[in-house]
Amino acid sequence: MNSSARILIVDDEVNVRFTMGALLQRAGYVTVLAENGEEAIEELERQWFDLLLVDLKMPGMNGMEVVAAAQQRQPDIVVIVLTGHGSLETVMEGIRYHIFDYVLKTADPSQVLERVHAGLAARSQQLRRTALLDMVGVAVEELHYVMPNSLSVADIPTSQHDIVVGALRLDPWRQQATLYGRMLTLTPTEFRLLCYMAKNVGTALPYSQLVQQAQGYEISDPEACELIKPHIHHLRQKIEPDPTQPQYIRNVRGQGYLLEPIEN
């Protein structure tokens, strides 16, 4: 069991919130409590979570609105909804939002722990599958290099002219990246994104500009923000010492992302 997993618990009922928090803490999980949707959003923007345990009915933002906001910010998060009663309507809505499961607030503690464990196990399996697909994508890209629209042959540096940002070294011709001498497994999109940020280290780059350089799309900043967010998330998982507290790829709220210098 991934007992170091981070869980966000959102419920306006103080007894439910603290009971769930104590239960999961005793099981070894790291828990953060929020009493409403707005507070939950603040936590989601401040740090990363593996699982969201959220009340369905709350004043202000309801549970599904919190789920939608969470999935926009953290696409890999697993969602379990707390509810006082089940209904066909809530189940259908849950399908639309890819809810992992529903748990009654009156459920036995062992059942809550079992569903949380199952949700985290499913997340780990999905992340392993994604990592495998990323590796396949890199291998295919190495065999069939597709040049980004924004580059020409003359723009591609040779291996003697790698992009170097401290301990980070990028070879655009071979599509290889190393950090402190360790080879990074990046998808083609992640590699192009990191290259562009490395060329502009220390500069806040707009979301739309990042998408255009990494994927060739010309879209508005709000749309680009949502499109680029999963790629930034995966990059952080691969290069940050602690992805929950990013040091290198920083979010400039309302503007975009920047790459900080990486010390040797």
C-alpha positions in Angstrom: 0.0 0.0 0.0 1.2 3.5 -0.9 1.0 4.8 2.7 2.9 8.0 1.8 0.1 9.0 -0.6 -1.3 12.5 -0.2 -5.1 12.8 0.2 -7.2 15.9 0.2 -10.4 15.6 2.2 -13.2 18.2 1.4 -16.3 18.3 3.5 -18.3 21.1 5.2 -19.2 18.8 8.1 -16.5 19.2 10.6 -17.1 15.8 12.2 -17.0 13.9 8.9 -13.9 15.9 7.9 -11.9 15.2 11.0 -13.1 11.6 11.4 -12.0 10.8 7.8 -8.7 12.6 8.4 -7.9 10.7 11.6 -8.9 7.4 10.0 -6.6 7.9 7.0 -3.7 9.3 9.1 -3.8 6.3 11.3 -3.5 4.2 8.1 -0.3 6.1 7.3 -1.6 8.5 4.7 -0.7 12.2 4.5 -4.0 14.2 4.7 -5.0 17.8 4.2 -8.5 19.0 5.2 -10.6 21.6 3.5 -14.1 22.8 4.7 -15.3 24.0 1.3 -14.7 24.1 -2.4 -12.8 27.4 -2.4 -10.4 26.2 0.2 -9.9 23.0 -1.7 -9.0 24.9 -4.9 -6.3 26.8 -2.9 -4.8 23.6 -1.7 -4.9 22.0 -5.2 -3.0 25.0 -6.5 -0.5 24.9 -3.7 0.4 21.2 -3.7 -0.2 17.9 -5.5 -2.4 15.1 -4.3 -2.8 11.5 -5.2 -6.5 11.2 -4.1 -9.4 13.5 -3.5 -12.1 12.5 -1.0 -14.9 15.1 -1.5 -18.4 15.6 -0.2 -21.1 15.7 -2.9 -23.4 18.4 -1.4 -21.8 21.5 0.1 -22.7 25.2 0.3 -21.1 27.3 -2.4 -19.2 25.0 -4.7 -20.7 21.5 -4.8 -18.7 18.3 -4.9 -18.8 17.9 -8.7 -17.6 21.5 -9.2 -14.6 20.7 -7.0 -14.0 17.5 -8.9 -14.0 19.4 -12.2 -11.6 22.0 -10.9 -9.3 19.3 -9.4 -9.1 17.3 -12.6 -8.2 20.5 -14.6 -5.4 21.2 -12.2 -4.2 17.7 -11.5 -5.3 15.3 -14.2 -3.9 12.1 -12.5 -5.8 12.6 -9.2 -8.2 9.8 -8.1 -11.6 10.9 -7.0 -13.8 9.3 -4.4 -17.1 11.0 -3.6 -18.6 11.1 -0.1 -22.4 11.0 -0.1 -25.3 10.6 2.3 -27.2 8.6 -0.2 -26.7 7.1 -3.7 -28.9 7.9 -6.7 -28.9 7.1 -10.5 -28.4 10.8 -11.2 -25.2 11.1 -9.2 -23.9 7.9 -10.6 -24.4 9.1 -14.2 -22.8 12.4 -13.3 -19.9 10.5 -11.8 -19.4 8.6 -15.1 -19.0 11.9 -16.9 -16.3 13.1 -14.3 -14.5 9.7 -14.2 -15.3 9.2 -10.5 -13.4 6.2 -9.2 -16.1 5.3 -6.5 -18.7 6.6 -4.1 -18.6 6.0 -0.4 -21.5 6.5 2.0 -20.6 8.7 5.0 -22.1 6.0 7.2 -19.8 3.3 5.7 -17.7 1.2 7.9 -14.1 2.5 8.3 -12.6 -0.7 6.8 -14.7 -0.1 3.7 -13.4 3.5 3.4 -9.8 2.3 3.7 -10.4 -0.5 1.2 -11.8 1.9 -1.4 -9.0 4.4 -0.9 -6.4 1.6 -1.2 -8.1 0.4 -4.4 -8.2 3.9 -5.9 -4.5 4.5 -5.2 -3.6 1.1 -6.7 -5.5 1.9 -9.8 -3.7 5.3 -10.0 -0.3 3.6 -9.7 -1.2 1.1 -12.5 -2.3 4.0 -14.8 0.9 5.9 -14.1 3.0 2.8 -14.9 1.0 2.4 -18.1 1.6 6.1 -19.0 5.3 5.8 -18.3 5.5 2.7 -20.6 3.7 4.5 -23.4 6.1 7.5 -22.9 9.1 5.2 -23.4 7.5 3.7 -26.5 6.9 7.3 -27.8 10.5 8.3 -27.3 11.8 5.1 -29.0 9.5 5.8 -32.1 10.5 9.4 -32.2 14.2 8.4 -32.2 13.6 6.2 -35.2 11.3 8.7 -37.1 12.3 12.1 -36.0 9.5 14.6 -36.8 10.7 18.1 -36.8 8.5 20.7 -34.9 6.9 23.3 -37.2 8.7 26.1 -35.4 12.2 24.7 -36.3 14.2 24.2 -39.5 17.2 22.1 -40.1 19.5 25.1 -39.7 18.0 25.7 -36.2 18.8 22.3 -34.8 22.1 22.4 -32.8 24.7 19.7 -33.2 25.7 17.6 -30.2 28.5 20.1 -29.7 26.0 22.8 -29.2 23.6 21.2 -26.7 21.3 23.3 -24.6 22.8 23.4 -21.1 21.1 24.8 -18.1 23.3 23.9 -15.2 22.9 20.2 -14.5 20.3 19.8 -17.3 21.7 19.0 -20.8 19.5 18.7 -23.9 20.5 17.3 -27.2 17.8 18.5 -29.8 19.3 16.4 -32.6 19.3 13.1 -30.8 16.2 14.1 -28.7 18.1 13.2 -25.5 17.9 14.8 -22.1 20.0 14.2 -19.0 19.9 15.7 -15.5 22.9 15.3 -13.3 24.1 12.7 -15.8 20.9 10.6 -15.6 19.0 10.0 -18.8 15.5 11.3 -18.7 12.6 9.5 -20.4 10.6 12.2 -22.1 7.8 12.1 -24.7 8.5 14.2 -27.9 6.1 16.9 -26.6 7.8 17.0 -23.2 11.2 17.2 -24.8 10.2 20.1 -27.1 8.6 21.9 -24.2 11.6 21.5 -22.0 13.9 22.6 -24.8 11.9 25.8 -25.4 11.9 26.6 -21.7 15.6 25.9 -21.4 16.3 28.3 -24.3 14.4 31.0 -22.3 15.5 30.0 -18.8 14.3 32.4 -16.1 11.6 33.9 -18.4 7.9 33.5 -17.8 6.5 32.0 -21.0 2.8 32.4 -21.9 0.7 29.2 -22.0 -0.2 29.8 -25.7 3.4 30.2 -26.6 4.4 27.0 -24.9 1.7 25.0 -26.7 2.6 26.5 -30.0 6.3 25.6 -29.6 5.7 22.2 -28.2 2.7 21.0 -30.2 2.2 23.4 -33.1 -1.3 24.6 -32.0 -2.3 28.3 -32.0 -5.0 28.6 -29.3 -6.0 31.1 -26.7 -4.2 31.3 -23.3 -7.1 29.9 -21.3 -7.3 26.8 -23.6 -3.5 26.5 -23.7 -3.3 26.6 -19.9 -5.5 23.5 -19.6 -3.7 21.8 -22.6 -0.2 22.3 -21.3 -0.9 21.5 -17.6 -0.7 17.7 -17.9 2.6 17.9 -19.8 4.1 20.2 -17.1 2.8 17.8 -14.4 4.6 14.8 -16.1 7.8 16.9 -16.6 7.8 17.8 -12.9 7.5 14.1 -12.0 10.6 13.4 -14.0 12.9 16.3 -13.1 11.8 17.7 -9.7 13.4 16.4 -6.5 9.9 16.8 -4.9 7.1 17.3 -7.6 4.7 18.5 -4.8 7.1 21.5 -4.2 8.4 22.4 -7.7 11.8 24.1 -7.7 12.7 24.1 -11.4 9.4 24.5 -13.3 7.6 27.3 -11.7 4.0 28.5 -12.3 3.6 32.2 -12.8 -0.1 32.5 -12.0 -2.2 34.0 -14.8 0.9 34.2 -17.1 2.5 30.9 -17.8 5.5 28.8 -16.7 9.2 29.4 -16.3 12.3 27.2 -15.9 14.6 28.2 -13.1 18.3 27.7 -13.4 19.3 24.2 -12.2 22.5 24.2 -10.2 25.3 21.8 -11.1 
